[in-house]
Amino acid sequence: MSSISQFLPQPKHTTSRPETTTAVVSTLTTVASNDIPQYGQRAGWQPKTASDFGGGGAYPEIHVLQYPLGMGRKGASKGNALSKQVDGSGN
């Protein structure tokens, strides 16, 4: 049985990437705080400070208003996105 690799030409350029998986894992573990309970043990705990959100994600299992990185909070600075308004016919 033949494989498709025998029909393909050899690559002209090769790149060597450094192994980043260990760097990413070590960075994520340093960002996570020890005072945040494990998933499934967060009953009664509410995120209150920006450090509780770590890298930015919210906690969907906790039903309170959450503003990770201040996103959506009233009075927060607006981005540089341009809003476009159209009528019913698209004009």
N, C-alpha and C positions, 0 to 999 in steps of 0.2 A: 504494500500500500504506500502510495507516495504522499508526501506532505506538501503543503503550499509553499513552505519556506524554500524548497529547492527550485521553485520557479521565480522567486523574487530576487532582485539584484542585491548585492551586498550594500550595506549603508555606506554613504560617502563620509558622513561626519558622525562621530560618537561623542557623547557628553558623559562626563562623570559627575554625578550629583552626590554631595555629601549626605550621609544618612541623617535625616532630620527627625525621624520618629522618636528617638530618645530625647532629643532636645525639646520637642513639643510636649512630651509626657512630663518631663521634669519641670517645664514652665507651668503647665496646668496644675501640677501638684503644689507648686509654690504659691499660685494665685488662690487656690481653694483655702478657705479658712477652717480652722479646727472647731470653731464655735457653731458652725452650721451643722445641724443634725443630718444623718444619713437619710437617703430617700426611703420613705416608708415609716420613718420615725419623726416626722416633722409636725405631728399633731400639736397644736397650740403655739408653734413657733411662727413668727412673722418676720420677713426681711424689713429692716428699718433703715439701714445705712447703705451707702453705695458699695461698701466693701462686702456686704452680704450678697451682692449680685455677682461678684467676682469678675468674670469676663463680659458680662452683659446680659445673660439670659434671665428670664423671669421664672417663677415657680408656678406652673399651671395647676398643681394640685392644691395650692393655697389660694383661697377665694377672698382676697382683699385687693385693693388697688395697689398696683406695683408699678414703679417707674424706674426700670433698669437704665442706668446711665442718664437719667433725667428725661428720657424720651417720652413725649406726650404730656409732660407736666405743664400746667398753665404758667405763663410767664417765662418759660424757657426760650432761649434764642431760636429764631427761625433759621432754617437752612437756606441755601441759595437756590432752591428749586423754584422754577417759574410755574405758576398755576395758569392753566389755559382754560378759558370758558367758551363753551359753544352753545348754540341754541338747539332746538329740536331737530332742525334739518342739517346740523353739522357745520353751520357757518359761524 
